[in-house]
Amino acid sequence: MCVISFYLKCYYLFVSKLVNDTATDDNKITQNHIKKILVGVDGSEKSFEAAEHAIDLAEKYKSKLLLIVNVLEIEPWLHGEYPYSWGKPEVIEKVYENQKQKTQKILDKIKEKADKLNLNSKTDIIMTPRTTNPSIALVDYSEKNDIDLIVVGTRGSTGFKKLLLGSVASGVVTYAHCAVLVIK
């Protein structure tokens, strides 16, 4: 009985010291570690939910920057009247510009919500080839911008590949250098 009592007292002291250490610094864990939040938005319902959660977190933890990123997969071969007509530079530029405009409208709606809360927010569109997994683009972007937290939805807009966790969310969780919050 004495041994168990001793271990319980040690455990109690350890936990109380841990709680006191964080309490005396005004929750230094939350204040010091979540300064920049990255949200992956692809236009899907889950990505909008992820953006809502990221905005809430940025407001709660007074994050300095809320980055809203849409990885725009380039698929110019779907456009053009004739086979291979998409390969013309003017067609490709037109396709990219149309996609960017559609994407920017989506991001602007989310940014407007963040701006109403006086959050320092920014939107970016990352152009990646269809053969590149968007998760790699998000992870690369997060590393280059010193992101502390990445928020993504469980399933995006690409259908069959997203049956379970989703290939993008899974890839971000696997390769990210920072914390990842997956919104289900």
C-alpha positions in Angstrom: 0.0 0.0 0.0 2.8 2.4 0.8 4.4 2.0 -2.6 1.1 2.7 -4.4 0.6 5.7 -2.2 4.1 7.0 -3.0 3.5 6.7 -6.7 0.2 8.4 -6.5 1.7 11.3 -4.6 4.5 11.6 -7.2 2.0 11.5 -10.0 -0.1 14.2 -8.3 3.0 16.4 -7.8 4.0 15.9 -11.4 0.6 16.8 -12.8 0.1 19.8 -10.5 3.5 21.2 -11.4 2.7 20.8 -15.1 -0.7 22.5 -14.6 0.9 25.3 -12.5 3.7 25.9 -15.0 1.3 26.4 -17.9 -1.2 28.4 -15.8 1.4 30.8 -14.6 2.4 31.7 -18.1 -1.2 32.4 -19.2 -1.5 29.2 -21.2 1.8 29.7 -23.0 1.0 26.5 -25.0 -1.8 28.2 -26.9 -0.2 31.6 -27.1 3.2 30.7 -28.3 2.5 27.9 -30.7 -0.4 28.8 -33.0 0.7 32.0 -34.7 0.0 31.0 -38.3 -2.8 28.9 -39.5 -3.1 27.4 -43.0 -6.4 26.2 -44.4 -6.7 24.1 -47.5 -9.8 25.1 -49.5 -11.0 23.3 -52.6 -14.6 24.4 -52.8 -16.0 21.3 -51.1 -18.3 21.5 -48.1 -15.7 20.0 -45.8 -13.1 22.6 -46.8 -15.6 25.4 -46.0 -16.1 23.7 -42.6 -12.3 23.6 -42.2 -12.1 27.3 -43.0 -14.8 28.1 -40.4 -12.9 26.1 -37.7 -9.6 27.9 -38.7 -11.2 31.3 -38.4 -12.6 30.4 -34.9 -9.1 29.1 -33.9 -7.4 32.2 -35.2 -9.8 34.4 -33.3 -9.6 32.3 -30.1 -5.8 32.1 -30.1 -5.2 35.5 -31.6 -3.2 34.0 -34.4 -1.2 36.6 -36.3 -2.1 35.2 -39.7 -4.8 33.1 -41.2 -3.7 31.8 -44.6 -6.4 30.5 -46.9 -5.0 28.5 -49.8 -6.6 26.8 -52.6 -4.5 24.3 -54.5 -5.8 24.6 -58.1 -5.1 21.5 -60.1 -4.3 22.3 -63.7 -6.4 20.3 -66.2 -6.1 22.2 -69.5 -6.7 19.1 -71.5 -10.4 19.2 -70.6 -10.7 22.5 -72.6 -10.7 23.2 -76.3 -12.8 22.3 -79.2 -10.4 19.9 -80.9 -7.9 17.3 -79.6 -4.7 18.9 -78.5 -6.1 22.4 -79.0 -5.6 23.0 -75.2 -1.8 23.0 -75.8 -1.9 26.4 -77.4 -0.5 29.0 -75.0 -3.5 31.3 -75.4 -6.0 28.5 -74.5 -4.0 27.4 -71.5 -3.7 31.0 -70.2 -7.5 31.5 -70.7 -8.2 28.3 -68.8 -5.9 29.2 -65.9 -7.3 32.7 -65.7 -10.9 31.4 -65.6 -10.1 28.8 -62.9 -8.2 31.5 -60.8 -11.2 33.8 -61.0 -13.7 31.1 -59.9 -11.3 30.1 -57.1 -10.7 33.7 -56.0 -14.4 34.2 -55.6 -14.6 31.3 -53.2 -11.6 32.5 -51.2 -12.9 36.1 -51.1 -16.1 34.9 -49.3 -14.0 33.1 -46.6 -11.6 36.1 -46.3 -14.5 38.4 -45.8 -15.6 36.5 -42.7 -12.0 36.6 -41.4 -11.8 40.4 -42.1 -15.0 41.0 -40.2 -13.3 39.6 -37.1 -10.2 41.8 -37.8 -8.0 38.8 -38.5 -4.9 39.3 -40.4 -5.7 37.1 -43.4 -4.3 36.3 -46.8 -5.5 34.2 -49.7 -3.2 32.4 -52.1 -3.9 30.1 -55.1 -1.3 27.4 -55.7 -1.1 26.1 -59.2 -0.1 22.5 -59.4 -0.2 19.9 -62.2 -2.9 17.3 -61.9 -0.3 14.6 -61.4 1.0 16.3 -58.2 -1.0 15.5 -55.0 -2.3 18.7 -53.5 -1.2 17.6 -50.1 2.4 17.9 -51.2 1.7 21.5 -52.4 0.0 22.3 -49.0 2.9 20.9 -47.0 5.5 22.7 -49.1 3.6 25.9 -48.8 3.3 25.5 -45.0 7.1 24.9 -44.6 8.0 27.9 -46.7 5.6 30.1 -44.7 6.4 28.8 -41.2 2.9 27.6 -40.6 2.1 26.3 -37.1 -1.2 24.6 -37.8 -2.8 23.2 -41.0 -6.6 22.8 -41.1 -8.1 20.5 -43.8 -11.4 18.8 -44.3 -11.7 15.0 -44.4 -13.0 14.8 -48.0 -12.6 17.2 -50.8 -14.1 17.7 -54.2 -12.3 14.9 -56.1 -14.8 12.1 -55.4 -13.8 8.5 -55.4 -10.3 9.0 -54.0 -11.9 10.7 -51.0 -13.9 7.7 -49.7 -12.1 7.3 -46.3 -10.0 10.0 -44.9 -9.3 11.6 -48.2 -6.0 11.5 -50.0 -5.2 15.2 -49.4 -6.0 15.1 -45.7 -4.1 11.8 -45.4 -1.1 13.2 -47.2 -1.0 16.4 -45.1 -1.2 14.4 -41.9 1.6 12.1 -43.1 4.0 14.7 -44.4 3.3 18.0 -42.5 6.1 19.4 -40.3 3.5 21.0 -38.0 0.2 20.2 -36.2 -2.7 19.2 -38.5 -6.4 19.5 -37.6 -8.7 17.4 -39.8 -12.3 18.4 -39.8 -14.7 15.5 -40.1 
